[in-house]
Amino acid sequence: YALALAGAAAVALAAHLGPTTTAVGPVRRRLFPRLGGAGRPGRVALTFDDGPDPESTPRVLDVLAEHRTRATFFVLGTMLVRSPWLAADLVAAGHEVAVHGWDHRNLLGRGPLATYRDLARARALVEATTGRAPRFFRPPYGVLTGPALLASARLGLTPVLWARWGRDWTASATPDSVFDTVTARLAGGDTVLLHDADCAAAPGAWRATLAALPRLLAECRRRGWTVGPLGEHRVPGP
């Protein structure tokens, strides 16, 4: 009996932790390209996490508007509930609003029920404030768990992580470092992760992203890629 219990516990733990291996970039890109946001080779998907924030998000929207570029914003429920009008601004500008969870907590410490409630609450708020059902989900820190996969499936959300990021959440981030980090191995079909808020980052880190953004968009154009949201980037299929 004790061995059976131990075996069941081991299976449950493996089911909970197994998906976390996808948080490792090389593993994700090699074995789970669709989870990493792989899409059409002539496109780059631009995504932002952790907003919306009334100080920083409108400035990001201004830059995107100047460059006639749309993106996907993975929002946190705790941020959106404070500034619900920003959801309308995102939609009015043609951007896609997706789910990042209710708050920026690692899902490793949450069980199935708490995980489901977290995602369901965030999804409901996104739909209520945008008038549209969100399609995509990205877990905080990019850490997927078994319960998160099950919850997202029940809620009709497709998990998507990223291929390249700007390390723009650090105190040492600069416009040059963000640009260089994103573009070092950037390829057509990649999904890029940036941040439009600093609720889980060094204070003011978003300013480096904001300053790097025009240069990044220009570089993508120079390489012949169309930059846009995930919904137009991903190749249809399972």
C-alpha positions, 0 to 999 in steps of 0.5 A: 500500500505504501509503495502504491501511494508513493507511486501515485504521488510520483506520477502526480508530481511528474504530471505537475512538473513535466511541462516545466521543461518547456521553460528552457528555451533550447528545449522549447525551440527544438521539441515544442516549436508551436509552444515557442510561438513558431509561425509563418517564416515571413512574419515576427510576432510581437508580444508584450507581458505584464500590463496594462499600466496607465503610465507605460502602456499608452506610450508603447501604443503610441510607438506602435501606432507611429509604425502602424504595427499591431501586437499581442498584449498578455495582460494580468488581471490585477493590472487590468482591473485597475485600468480597465479602460486600457483594454478598450484602447488596445482593442481600438488600436487593433491589438490582440489581448491575451491572458497572462494570469490573474497575478504574476505568481509562479504556477508551480506553487498552485494546485489544479483548482487554484490554477483554474480559478486564476486563469478563469478569473483573468479570462473572464475579465479580458472578455468583459473589458474587450468584448472578445474571448481571448485566444492565447495564454502565457504563464508568468515566468514562462513556467507551464504546469500540468494543471495550467495545461488542463485549465487552459484547454478547458478555457479554450486558451492556447499556451504560447511562450516565445522564441526571443526576448529582450531581457528588458525586465532587469535594472541593467537593461538599456535600449541597446541591450534590449535591441541586441538581445532580441536580434542576436538570433532573431529569425522569421517565424519567431515570437518576441517577448517584451514588457510594457509594464514593470510590475514584475521588473526593475522600476522603469525598466519599460523605458528601455523597451520603449526606446528600443522598439522603433529600432527593432521594428525598423530592423524587422522591416529591413530583413523583410519581415512583417511584424504583427500579433500572434493571431496572424502569425501562427500557422493553422494546425494542432 
